[in-house]
Amino acid sequence: MTKEPAELVESVLKMDGVRHSCAVAKDDGAVIKSSDGAPANFGEVTAFLGSAAEVIAANLVLGDLSAVLAEGEGHKLLIMPQAGAYLGVELDPAQSPWWATQQNPLDLLAEDKMAEISEAEELLRQKVTLLNMLLEDFGAKGDKADDWREMLEKEIKAVDPAGRLARMLEIGAGAIVPRAGVKTDITKKEVGDAFEKLVNLTCKKAISVLGFVEVKQKFQSVITRLASERR
């Protein structure tokens, strides 16, 4: 369910890198709601930037405006049209919040969407653990570590052409590590599908080195260890 502008002011305050927020009416720029401590002219700036951006988008036939990011010395503002209002968000200029750069940032303010992202992140951690255990048992940290790293970098890009996994994961010597604080809008299903392919590709590479029987035994051993640890 789409939230009202006043509700969005509260929701966006929970997001990374947010200092202040406000919602203003499109027709007259009147402040609908503003967060505590927001600058006195924040509503006026939000209304001006929002209307100016929509006029520019219309004149240049750019389609509907989903968001506009304005940066200046010591300031970073994100303006998002919502029904008959503009939602203005003052961001920490020292940060580049992951959610603010998405195509439709407002979509991420729904609680169910954030829950989906959290579920995807948890599944990602589980799949990283599985893959790293396989890599260790397959000898990916040995003399062929560079070959394994090259394979993983290539295949991670292949299973997620949008580049979200590549941004979230760091490829090391025979292991992958989630990058702290890096988030994307990748879904739980997309994580599951991507890692199913990665595990299969990892096993295929291991078979070429160790043989099918040994890889099968090592795979079953890893699954058994994981199941035991989760009890």
BAKEBA-779525 format. One line per field, with one value per atom (N, C-alpha, C): atom name; residue in one letter; x, z, y. Coordinates in Angstrom, 2 decimals, m for minus. Example, Ala and Ser with C-alpha at 12.3 -4.5 7.8 and 13.67 -1.06 7.14 Angstrom:
# BAKEBA-779525
at c(N:CA:C:N:CA:C)
aa c(A:A:A:S:S:S)
c1 c(13.19:12.30:13.20:12.85:13.67:12.90)
c3 c(7.80:7.80:7.80:7.08:7.14:7.87)
c2 c(m5.69:m4.50:m3.30:m2.25:m1.06:0.03)
# end
This chain:
# BAKEBA-779525
at c(N:CA:C:N:CA:C:N:CA:C:N:CA:C:N:CA:C:N:CA:C:N:CA:C:N:CA:C:N:CA:C:N:CA:C:N:CA:C:N:CA:C:N:CA:C:N:CA:C:N:CA:C:N:CA:C:N:CA:C:N:CA:C:N:CA:C:N:CA:C:N:CA:C:N:CA:C:N:CA:C:N:CA:C:N:CA:C:N:CA:C:N:CA:C:N:CA:C:N:CA:C:N:CA:C:N:CA:C:N:CA:C:N:CA:C:N:CA:C:N:CA:C:N:CA:C:N:CA:C:N:CA:C:N:CA:C:N:CA:C:N:CA:C:N:CA:C:N:CA:C:N:CA:C:N:CA:C:N:CA:C:N:CA:C:N:CA:C:N:CA:C:N:CA:C:N:CA:C:N:CA:C:N:CA:C:N:CA:C:N:CA:C:N:CA:C:N:CA:C:N:CA:C:N:CA:C:N:CA:C:N:CA:C:N:CA:C:N:CA:C:N:CA:C:N:CA:C:N:CA:C:N:CA:C:N:CA:C:N:CA:C:N:CA:C:N:CA:C:N:CA:C:N:CA:C:N:CA:C:N:CA:C:N:CA:C:N:CA:C:N:CA:C:N:CA:C:N:CA:C:N:CA:C:N:CA:C:N:CA:C:N:CA:C:N:CA:C:N:CA:C:N:CA:C:N:CA:C:N:CA:C:N:CA:C:N:CA:C:N:CA:C:N:CA:C:N:CA:C:N:CA:C:N:CA:C:N:CA:C:N:CA:C:N:CA:C:N:CA:C:N:CA:C:N:CA:C:N:CA:C:N:CA:C:N:CA:C:N:CA:C:N:CA:C:N:CA:C:N:CA:C:N:CA:C:N:CA:C:N:CA:C:N:CA:C:N:CA:C:N:CA:C:N:CA:C:N:CA:C:N:CA:C:N:CA:C:N:CA:C:N:CA:C:N:CA:C:N:CA:C:N:CA:C:N:CA:C:N:CA:C:N:CA:C:N:CA:C:N:CA:C:N:CA:C:N:CA:C:N:CA:C:N:CA:C:N:CA:C:N:CA:C:N:CA:C:N:CA:C:N:CA:C:N:CA:C:N:CA:C:N:CA:C:N:CA:C:N:CA:C:N:CA:C:N:CA:C:N:CA:C:N:CA:C:N:CA:C:N:CA:C:N:CA:C:N:CA:C:N:CA:C:N:CA:C:N:CA:C:N:CA:C:N:CA:C:N:CA:C:N:CA:C:N:CA:C:N:CA:C:N:CA:C:N:CA:C:N:CA:C:N:CA:C:N:CA:C:N:CA:C:N:CA:C:N:CA:C:N:CA:C:N:CA:C:N:CA:C:N:CA:C:N:CA:C:N:CA:C:N:CA:C:N:CA:C:N:CA:C:N:CA:C:N:CA:C:N:CA:C:N:CA:C:N:CA:C:N:CA:C:N:CA:C:N:CA:C:N:CA:C:N:CA:C:N:CA:C:N:CA:C:N:CA:C:N:CA:C:N:CA:C:N:CA:C:N:CA:C:N:CA:C:N:CA:C:N:CA:C:N:CA:C:N:CA:C:N:CA:C:N:CA:C:N:CA:C:N:CA:C:N:CA:C:N:CA:C:N:CA:C:N:CA:C:N:CA:C:N:CA:C:N:CA:C:N:CA:C:N:CA:C:N:CA:C:N:CA:C:N:CA:C:N:CA:C:N:CA:C:N:CA:C:N:CA:C:N:CA:C:N:CA:C:N:CA:C:N:CA:C:N:CA:C:N:CA:C:N:CA:C:N:CA:C:N:CA:C:N:CA:C:N:CA:C:N:CA:C)
aa c(M:M:M:T:T:T:K:K:K:E:E:E:P:P:P:A:A:A:E:E:E:L:L:L:V:V:V:E:E:E:S:S:S:V:V:V:L:L:L:K:K:K:M:M:M:D:D:D:G:G:G:V:V:V:R:R:R:H:H:H:S:S:S:C:C:C:A:A:A:V:V:V:A:A:A:K:K:K:D:D:D:D:D:D:G:G:G:A:A:A:V:V:V:I:I:I:K:K:K:S:S:S:S:S:S:D:D:D:G:G:G:A:A:A:P:P:P:A:A:A:N:N:N:F:F:F:G:G:G:E:E:E:V:V:V:T:T:T:A:A:A:F:F:F:L:L:L:G:G:G:S:S:S:A:A:A:A:A:A:E:E:E:V:V:V:I:I:I:A:A:A:A:A:A:N:N:N:L:L:L:V:V:V:L:L:L:G:G:G:D:D:D:L:L:L:S:S:S:A:A:A:V:V:V:L:L:L:A:A:A:E:E:E:G:G:G:E:E:E:G:G:G:H:H:H:K:K:K:L:L:L:L:L:L:I:I:I:M:M:M:P:P:P:Q:Q:Q:A:A:A:G:G:G:A:A:A:Y:Y:Y:L:L:L:G:G:G:V:V:V:E:E:E:L:L:L:D:D:D:P:P:P:A:A:A:Q:Q:Q:S:S:S:P:P:P:W:W:W:W:W:W:A:A:A:T:T:T:Q:Q:Q:Q:Q:Q:N:N:N:P:P:P:L:L:L:D:D:D:L:L:L:L:L:L:A:A:A:E:E:E:D:D:D:K:K:K:M:M:M:A:A:A:E:E:E:I:I:I:S:S:S:E:E:E:A:A:A:E:E:E:E:E:E:L:L:L:L:L:L:R:R:R:Q:Q:Q:K:K:K:V:V:V:T:T:T:L:L:L:L:L:L:N:N:N:M:M:M:L:L:L:L:L:L:E:E:E:D:D:D:F:F:F:G:G:G:A:A:A:K:K:K:G:G:G:D:D:D:K:K:K:A:A:A:D:D:D:D:D:D:W:W:W:R:R:R:E:E:E:M:M:M:L:L:L:E:E:E:K:K:K:E:E:E:I:I:I:K:K:K:A:A:A:V:V:V:D:D:D:P:P:P:A:A:A:G:G:G:R:R:R:L:L:L:A:A:A:R:R:R:M:M:M:L:L:L:E:E:E:I:I:I:G:G:G:A:A:A:G:G:G:A:A:A:I:I:I:V:V:V:P:P:P:R:R:R:A:A:A:G:G:G:V:V:V:K:K:K:T:T:T:D:D:D:I:I:I:T:T:T:K:K:K:K:K:K:E:E:E:V:V:V:G:G:G:D:D:D:A:A:A:F:F:F:E:E:E:K:K:K:L:L:L:V:V:V:N:N:N:L:L:L:T:T:T:C:C:C:K:K:K:K:K:K:A:A:A:I:I:I:S:S:S:V:V:V:L:L:L:G:G:G:F:F:F:V:V:V:E:E:E:V:V:V:K:K:K:Q:Q:Q:K:K:K:F:F:F:Q:Q:Q:S:S:S:V:V:V:I:I:I:T:T:T:R:R:R:L:L:L:A:A:A:S:S:S:E:E:E:R:R:R:R:R:R)
c1 c(0.85:0.00:0.88:0.57:1.34:1.11:2.20:2.09:1.77:1.12:0.83:2.14:2.21:3.45:3.92:3.00:3.39:4.02:3.51:4.07:5.46:5.65:6.94:8.03:7.65:8.61:9.21:8.37:8.84:9.61:9.13:9.77:11.18:11.37:12.67:13.72:13.29:14.24:14.95:14.37:14.97:16.03:16.13:17.06:18.47:19.46:20.86:21.13:21.91:22.43:21.47:20.31:19.30:19.46:19.48:19.52:18.13:17.44:16.11:15.23:13.93:13.00:11.79:11.11:9.87:9.03:7.75:6.82:6.11:6.04:5.37:4.36:3.29:2.27:2.79:2.48:2.94:2.28:1.03:0.30:0.71:0.99:1.33:2.60:3.26:4.50:4.32:3.09:2.83:3.43:4.03:4.65:3.56:3.59:2.64:3.17:4.44:5.10:6.60:7.26:8.71:9.30:10.45:11.07:11.63:11.76:12.28:13.69:13.93:15.27:15.61:14.66:14.93:15.14:15.98:16.20:14.89:14.81:13.57:13.12:14.07:13.73:13.70:13.71:13.81:12.60:11.41:10.21:10.23:10.67:10.74:11.72:12.87:13.88:13.36:12.68:12.12:11.10:10.21:9.19:9.81:10.81:11.44:12.18:13.02:13.79:12.88:11.85:10.94:10.20:9.63:8.88:9.80:11.00:11.95:12.38:12.63:13.06:11.96:10.70:9.61:9.40:9.58:9.46:10.55:11.77:12.90:12.66:12.20:11.94:10.86:9.83:8.73:9.21:9.96:10.43:11.40:12.16:13.14:12.58:11.30:10.61:11.41:11.70:12.48:11.59:10.29:9.39:9.12:8.38:8.04:9.29:9.35:10.50:10.31:11.27:11.18:11.96:13.04:13.85:14.87:15.32:16.40:17.33:18.63:19.63:20.40:20.36:21.05:22.18:23.39:24.55:25.22:25.64:26.39:27.43:28.14:29.17:28.53:28.75:28.20:26.74:26.15:24.71:24.45:23.50:23.05:21.56:20.74:19.29:18.71:17.82:17.10:15.64:15.10:13.70:12.95:11.79:11.02:9.55:8.98:7.54:6.72:5.65:4.76:3.34:2.55:1.16:1.14:0.47:0.37:1.40:2.51:3.51:4.92:5.88:7.30:7.85:8.60:9.29:10.74:11.16:12.54:13.34:14.56:15.40:16.79:17.21:18.57:19.47:20.46:21.38:22.69:23.35:24.69:25.60:26.21:27.02:28.26:28.65:29.83:29.50:28.22:27.81:27.17:27.11:26.39:25.44:24.32:23.41:22.99:23.07:22.77:21.37:20.41:19.01:18.71:19.46:19.19:19.56:20.36:20.80:19.98:18.97:18.14:17.20:16.67:15.84:14.57:13.96:12.75:12.92:13.61:13.89:12.65:11.54:10.33:9.82:10.08:9.62:10.25:11.43:12.15:11.68:10.82:10.38:9.25:8.68:7.64:8.28:7.66:8.24:8.41:7.46:7.57:8.76:9.06:10.21:11.51:11.62:12.82:12.96:11.83:11.88:12.41:11.98:12.46:13.97:14.46:15.89:16.67:16.13:16.79:16.84:15.77:15.74:16.76:16.89:17.87:19.29:19.54:20.87:21.20:20.22:20.44:20.73:19.97:20.23:21.60:21.99:23.31:24.40:24.27:25.27:25.35:24.19:24.16:24.83:24.53:25.10:26.60:27.04:28.48:29.20:28.61:29.20:29.33:28.27:28.28:29.37:29.41:30.36:31.80:32.04:33.39:33.85:32.93:33.28:33.63:32.89:33.19:34.55:34.79:36.06:37.24:37.10:38.18:38.43:37.35:37.50:38.01:37.72:38.16:39.59:40.22:41.60:41.77:40.75:40.80:41.80:42.34:43.31:44.76:44.93:46.26:46.93:47.73:48.50:47.60:46.38:45.46:44.51:44.86:43.98:43.63:44.60:44.33:43.33:43.44:42.49:41.07:40.95:39.65:39.07:39.92:39.45:38.94:39.70:39.30:37.97:37.80:36.54:35.38:35.56:34.50:34.11:35.09:34.80:33.99:34.38:33.70:32.27:32.10:30.79:29.82:30.33:29.46:28.87:29.66:29.14:28.14:28.40:27.52:26.16:26.13:24.86:24.03:24.65:23.90:24.44:24.00:24.51:24.29:23.31:23.06:24.19:25.06:26.23:26.00:24.83:24.55:25.40:25.53:26.36:27.82:28.27:29.66:29.94:28.94:29.11:29.07:28.31:28.11:29.19:29.93:30.89:32.31:33.24:34.67:35.28:35.94:36.54:37.98:38.28:39.63:40.29:41.33:42.07:41.30:40.54:39.80:38.62:38.09:36.94:36.26:34.99:34.26:33.77:33.76:33.39:32.37:31.24:30.27:30.90:30.72:31.25:30.33:30.90:30.13:29.42:28.12:27.36:26.88:27.26:26.84:25.53:24.50:23.18:22.71:21.80:21.16:19.72:18.98:17.58:17.43:18.50:18.42:17.44:16.65:15.62:16.17:15.43:15.81:15.88:14.90:14.89:16.10:16.45:17.60:18.89:19.00:20.17:20.24:19.10:19.05:19.40:18.83:19.10:20.57:21.12:22.51:23.47:23.24:24.17:24.00:22.81:22.64:23.56:23.61:24.49:25.96:26.28:27.67:28.17:27.33:27.72:27.93:27.03:27.17:28.45:28.74:29.95:31.21:31.14:32.27:32.52:31.47:31.61:32.16:31.70:32.20:33.69:34.14:35.57:36.35:35.81:36.49:36.58:35.52:35.51:36.64:36.92:38.00:39.36:39.44:40.72:40.75:39.67:39.65:38.92:38.04:37.25:35.87:34.93:33.54:33.32:33.90:33.65:34.13:35.36:35.89:35.09:34.68:33.89:32.54:31.92:30.63:30.76:31.85:32.08:32.29:33.09:33.37:32.10:31.30:30.05:29.12:28.96:28.09:28.61:29.94:30.55:30.23:30.30:30.01:28.55:27.65:26.22:25.93:26.58:26.39:26.90:28.07:28.62:27.73:27.21:26.33:25.06:24.47:23.25:23.50:24.67:25.01:25.19:25.80:26.04:24.75:23.72:22.46:21.50:21.86:20.97:21.06)
c3 c(0.00:0.00:0.00:m0.87:m0.95:0.28:0.85:2.05:1.70:2.62:2.47:2.67:2.08:2.21:3.65:4.57:5.98:6.55:6.15:6.61:6.03:4.77:4.12:4.82:5.36:6.10:7.25:7.95:9.08:8.58:7.52:7.01:6.53:5.81:5.21:6.27:7.44:8.52:9.01:8.74:9.17:8.20:7.04:6.01:6.28:5.70:5.89:5.36:6.12:5.62:5.62:6.28:6.25:7.46:7.18:8.25:8.57:7.54:7.72:6.53:6.71:5.61:5.76:4.64:4.68:3.46:3.55:2.43:2.21:0.95:0.61:m0.50:m0.49:m1.53:m2.85:m3.95:m5.27:m5.70:m5.38:m5.93:m5.35:m4.03:m3.45:m2.60:m2.51:m1.74:m0.24:0.22:1.66:2.30:3.46:4.16:4.77:4.38:4.93:6.25:6.26:7.48:7.31:8.40:8.38:9.61:9.46:10.60:11.58:12.83:13.86:13.51:13.66:13.43:11.99:11.07:9.65:9.45:8.51:8.25:7.95:8.31:8.16:6.71:5.79:4.37:3.61:4.35:3.70:2.80:3.27:2.48:1.21:1.31:0.15:m0.89:m0.42:m1.33:m2.00:m1.22:m1.76:m2.86:m2.60:m3.59:m4.86:m4.71:m5.87:m6.72:m6.08:m6.82:m7.46:m6.73:m7.27:m8.50:m8.42:m9.56:m10.74:m10.45:m11.52:m12.24:m11.48:m12.09:m12.97:m12.53:m13.33:m14.61:m14.52:m15.73:m16.73:m16.24:m17.12:m17.76:m16.94:m17.46:m18.54:m18.34:m19.32:m20.60:m20.46:m21.64:m22.49:m21.85:m22.57:m22.90:m22.61:m22.88:m22.27:m20.97:m20.27:m19.58:m19.65:m18.98:m17.55:m16.82:m15.43:m14.57:m13.68:m12.79:m11.56:m11.25:m10.05:m8.90:m9.20:m8.16:m8.81:m8.05:m8.51:m7.32:m7.55:m6.50:m6.77:m5.82:m5.96:m4.94:m5.42:m4.54:m4.62:m3.48:m3.40:m2.30:m2.01:m0.98:0.40:0.95:2.26:2.27:1.08:1.02:m0.02:0.30:m0.66:m0.42:m1.41:m1.28:m2.31:m1.87:m2.74:m2.74:m3.92:m4.05:m4.85:m4.31:m4.96:m5.06:m6.26:m6.41:m5.86:m5.16:m4.64:m4.67:m5.63:m5.78:m5.91:m5.01:m5.09:m4.24:m3.95:m3.06:m3.56:m2.94:m3.12:m1.76:m1.74:m0.52:m0.64:0.29:0.28:1.37:1.03:1.98:1.99:3.15:3.28:3.68:2.83:3.07:3.66:4.36:4.84:3.63:3.40:2.19:2.13:3.28:3.30:2.91:2.76:2.43:1.04:0.52:m0.72:m0.44:0.24:0.63:m0.57:m0.41:m1.49:m2.04:m1.17:m1.60:m2.40:m2.14:m2.80:m4.28:m4.69:m6.08:m6.90:m6.27:m7.00:m7.94:m8.93:m9.95:m9.36:m8.41:m7.77:m6.25:m5.65:m4.21:m3.34:m3.75:m2.94:m2.75:m3.75:m3.65:m2.45:m2.04:m0.96:0.42:0.50:1.79:2.39:1.60:2.12:3.05:4.19:5.17:4.61:3.77:3.22:2.27:1.55:0.65:1.44:2.53:3.35:4.00:4.33:4.89:3.85:2.60:1.51:1.33:1.43:1.28:2.42:3.64:4.78:4.61:4.08:3.83:2.78:1.74:0.69:1.24:2.14:2.73:3.61:4.36:5.20:4.35:3.27:2.37:1.74:1.39:0.81:1.77:3.05:4.03:4.12:4.08:4.15:2.92:1.75:0.52:0.43:0.95:0.97:1.84:2.99:3.87:3.17:2.50:1.75:0.68:m0.11:m1.21:m0.69:0.39:0.93:1.49:2.09:2.59:1.44:0.34:m0.84:m1.42:m1.52:m2.08:m1.26:0.06:0.92:0.71:0.67:0.48:m0.92:m1.89:m3.26:m3.51:m2.49:m2.64:m3.37:m3.27:m4.01:m3.44:m2.26:m1.66:m1.94:m2.73:m3.02:m4.16:m4.92:m6.02:m7.11:m7.18:m8.24:m7.76:m6.67:m6.10:m7.11:m7.92:m8.91:m9.96:m10.35:m11.33:m10.76:m9.49:m8.85:m8.73:m8.35:m8.21:m9.55:m10.60:m11.94:m12.35:m12.06:m12.38:m11.62:m10.31:m9.48:m9.92:m10.20:m10.66:m11.95:m12.87:m14.16:m13.99:m13.19:m13.08:m12.23:m11.24:m10.44:m11.32:m12.25:m13.20:m14.15:m14.52:m15.47:m14.87:m13.59:m12.98:m12.56:m12.46:m12.12:m12.96:m14.23:m15.13:m14.63:m13.73:m13.19:m12.29:m11.87:m11.09:m9.60:m9.11:m7.69:m6.82:m7.22:m6.45:m6.49:m7.62:m7.75:m6.79:m6.54:m5.60:m4.16:m3.91:m2.54:m2.07:m3.01:m2.66:m3.06:m2.20:m2.50:m2.73:m3.85:m4.20:m3.73:m2.82:m2.30:m2.81:m2.11:m2.49:m2.01:m2.90:m2.56:m1.65:m1.60:m0.74:m1.21:m0.85:m1.13:0.19:0.29:1.53:1.24:1.96:1.78:2.20:1.39:1.73:2.77:3.86:4.95:4.49:4.80:4.53:3.10:2.21:0.81:0.63:0.21:0.01:m1.41:m1.89:m3.19:m3.08:m4.17:m4.16:m4.70:m4.68:m5.17:m4.30:m4.92:m4.18:m3.67:m2.75:m2.19:m3.29:m4.19:m5.28:m6.19:m6.48:m7.34:m6.69:m5.38:m4.66:m4.75:m4.50:m4.56:m5.94:m6.97:m8.34:m8.71:m8.32:m8.66:m8.00:m6.73:m6.02:m6.41:m6.85:m7.38:m8.58:m9.45:m10.61:m10.20:m9.22:m8.77:m8.15:m7.35:m6.74:m7.81:m8.79:m9.87:m10.67:m10.96:m11.71:m10.91:m9.60:m8.73:m8.68:m8.59:m8.58:m9.90:m11.02:m12.33:m12.46:m11.97:m12.04:m11.15:m9.98:m9.08:m9.67:m10.39:m11.01:m12.03:m12.74:m13.74:m13.10:m11.79:m11.08:m10.20:m9.47:m8.48:m8.93:m9.92:m10.36:m9.70:m10.36:m9.93:m8.56:m8.31:m7.06:m5.85:m5.94:m4.81:m4.57:m5.64:m5.50:m4.87:m5.28:m4.70:m3.21:m2.82:m1.41:m0.60:m1.15:m0.45:m0.36:m1.40:m1.39:m0.30:m0.22:0.80:2.20:2.35:3.64:4.08:3.14:3.45:3.85:3.11:3.42:4.82:5.15:6.47:7.58:7.38:8.37:8.57:7.47:7.57:8.34:8.04:8.72:10.20:10.56:11.97:12.70:12.03:12.65:12.88:12.09:12.19:13.21:13.78:14.75:16.10)
c2 c(m1.19:0.00:1.25:2.20:3.43:4.28:4.79:5.61:7.05:7.73:9.15:9.93:11.15:11.95:12.12:12.36:12.54:11.27:10.11:8.84:8.62:9.05:8.88:9.69:10.85:11.68:10.87:10.12:9.31:8.08:7.45:6.24:6.50:7.60:7.87:8.21:8.67:8.96:7.71:6.53:5.27:4.76:5.40:4.95:5.47:4.76:5.14:6.54:7.31:8.58:9.75:9.63:10.70:11.62:12.93:13.92:14.46:14.93:15.51:15.14:15.32:15.07:15.97:16.20:16.97:16.62:16.90:16.73:18.04:18.48:19.73:19.48:20.25:20.13:20.68:19.99:20.43:21.74:21.90:23.04:24.38:24.42:25.72:25.70:24.54:24.46:24.45:24.33:24.31:23.06:23.23:22.10:21.22:19.94:18.97:18.43:18.10:17.60:17.77:18.08:18.25:17.58:16.95:16.29:17.31:16.91:17.80:18.27:19.57:20.09:20.40:20.19:20.47:21.97:22.38:23.81:24.53:25.79:26.56:26.66:26.72:26.87:25.55:24.44:23.13:22.87:23.21:23.00:23.83:25.07:25.96:25.43:24.97:24.42:23.15:22.32:21.06:21.36:22.30:22.64:23.21:24.08:24.70:23.66:22.84:21.85:20.80:20.38:19.38:19.86:21.08:21.61:21.92:22.45:22.75:21.48:20.43:19.16:18.57:18.67:18.12:18.94:20.24:21.08:20.72:20.55:20.19:18.83:17.86:16.52:16.55:17.36:17.46:18.13:19.21:19.94:19.13:18.28:17.46:16.07:15.87:14.59:13.43:13.56:12.53:11.50:11.70:10.79:11.23:10.41:10.76:10.79:11.77:11.93:11.07:10.21:9.38:10.00:10.71:11.35:12.26:13.26:14.12:14.35:14.23:14.40:15.69:16.61:17.90:17.97:18.25:18.31:19.67:20.18:21.42:21.29:22.35:22.30:22.09:20.91:20.59:20.23:20.04:19.73:18.64:17.78:16.76:16.54:16.86:16.76:15.82:14.96:14.04:14.46:14.74:15.15:14.10:13.65:12.60:12.98:13.04:13.31:12.15:12.48:11.44:11.96:11.47:11.92:13.44:14.14:15.59:16.29:15.63:16.22:15.93:16.61:16.31:15.91:14.82:14.40:14.86:15.71:16.19:15.51:15.07:14.36:14.99:15.44:15.95:14.78:14.48:13.36:13.86:12.98:13.28:13.42:14.59:14.79:13.91:13.35:12.49:11.06:10.75:9.39:9.33:8.12:7.85:6.68:6.94:5.86:5.01:3.71:2.78:3.00:3.24:3.29:4.56:5.64:6.92:6.90:5.93:5.85:4.85:4.23:3.28:4.03:3.32:3.95:4.57:3.87:4.38:4.28:5.25:5.17:5.04:5.66:5.59:4.16:3.32:1.93:1.22:1.69:1.02:1.45:2.45:2.95:2.13:1.23:0.36:m0.68:m0.93:m1.84:m3.24:m3.69:m5.03:m5.14:m4.04:m4.07:m4.16:m3.41:m3.47:m4.84:m5.46:m6.81:m7.79:m7.60:m8.46:m8.31:m7.08:m6.83:m7.49:m7.42:m8.05:m9.57:m10.15:m11.59:m11.98:m11.14:m11.41:m11.34:m10.39:m10.25:m11.45:m11.95:m13.11:m14.34:m14.51:m15.64:m15.51:m14.29:m14.05:m14.52:m14.19:m14.62:m16.14:m16.79:m18.25:m18.87:m18.32:m18.87:m18.61:m17.47:m17.17:m18.20:m18.52:m19.53:m20.87:m21.30:m22.56:m22.55:m21.49:m21.43:m21.40:m20.67:m20.60:m21.95:m22.69:m24.03:m24.95:m24.84:m25.65:m25.27:m23.97:m23.51:m24.01:m23.99:m24.47:m25.95:m26.74:m28.19:m28.54:m27.68:m27.92:m27.43:m26.85:m26.41:m25.10:m24.23:m22.96:m21.97:m22.24:m21.33:m21.75:m22.77:m23.26:m22.53:m23.29:m22.70:m22.12:m22.63:m22.18:m21.07:m20.40:m19.38:m18.29:m17.88:m16.83:m17.30:m18.57:m19.12:m19.13:m19.52:m19.55:m18.14:m17.18:m15.80:m15.28:m15.55:m15.10:m15.71:m16.99:m17.67:m17.06:m16.83:m16.29:m14.88:m14.05:m12.68:m12.70:m13.57:m13.67:m14.18:m15.23:m15.85:m15.01:m14.29:m13.42:m12.33:m11.83:m10.84:m11.48:m12.73:m13.41:m13.75:m14.18:m14.59:m13.39:m12.21:m10.99:m9.84:m9.75:m8.71:m7.29:m7.10:m5.76:m5.28:m6.20:m5.82:m5.67:m6.07:m5.89:m6.81:m8.08:m9.01:m8.59:m8.10:m7.65:m6.50:m5.65:m4.54:m5.02:m6.07:m6.55:m7.51:m8.10:m9.14:m8.76:m9.12:m8.94:m10.31:m10.47:m11.76:m11.80:m12.71:m12.84:m14.11:m14.52:m15.74:m16.96:m17.55:m18.75:m18.53:m17.30:m17.02:m15.74:m15.60:m14.37:m13.79:m12.47:m11.80:m10.71:m10.69:m9.59:m8.27:m7.24:m5.92:m5.28:m4.84:m4.26:m2.98:m2.90:m1.70:m1.53:m2.44:m2.33:m3.07:m2.34:m2.92:m2.66:m3.49:m3.27:m3.74:m3.59:m4.04:m5.46:m6.25:m7.62:m8.40:m9.28:m10.02:m11.36:m11.94:m13.24:m14.29:m14.29:m15.26:m15.08:m13.83:m13.57:m14.04:m13.87:m14.37:m15.89:m16.54:m18.00:m18.54:m17.93:m18.38:m18.17:m17.01:m16.70:m17.67:m17.97:m18.85:m20.32:m20.69:m22.05:m22.24:m21.23:m21.30:m21.25:m20.40:m20.29:m21.60:m22.23:m23.51:m24.57:m24.62:m25.60:m25.37:m24.11:m23.79:m24.10:m23.85:m24.16:m25.66:m26.43:m27.89:m28.40:m27.83:m28.25:m27.99:m26.84:m26.54:m27.51:m27.81:m28.73:m30.14:m30.55:m31.88:m32.01:m30.92:m30.96:m31.16:m30.87:m31.00:m32.25:m32.48:m33.55:m34.82:m34.66:m35.80:m35.80:m36.43:m36.39:m37.01:m38.19:m38.91:m38.10:m37.55:m36.79:m35.52:m34.84:m33.62:m33.94:m35.02:m35.42:m35.68:m36.37:m36.66:m35.38:m34.48:m33.22:m32.36:m32.36:m31.59:m32.11:m33.42:m34.01:m33.72:m33.71:m33.42:m31.98:m31.05:m29.65:m29.49:m30.11:m30.03:m30.58:m31.69:m32.30:m31.40:m30.79:m29.87:m28.64:m28.11:m26.95:m27.28:m28.42:m28.85:m29.02:m29.56:m29.78:m28.44:m27.46:m26.17:m25.39:m25.66:m24.91:m25.50:m26.65:m27.27:m26.55)
# end
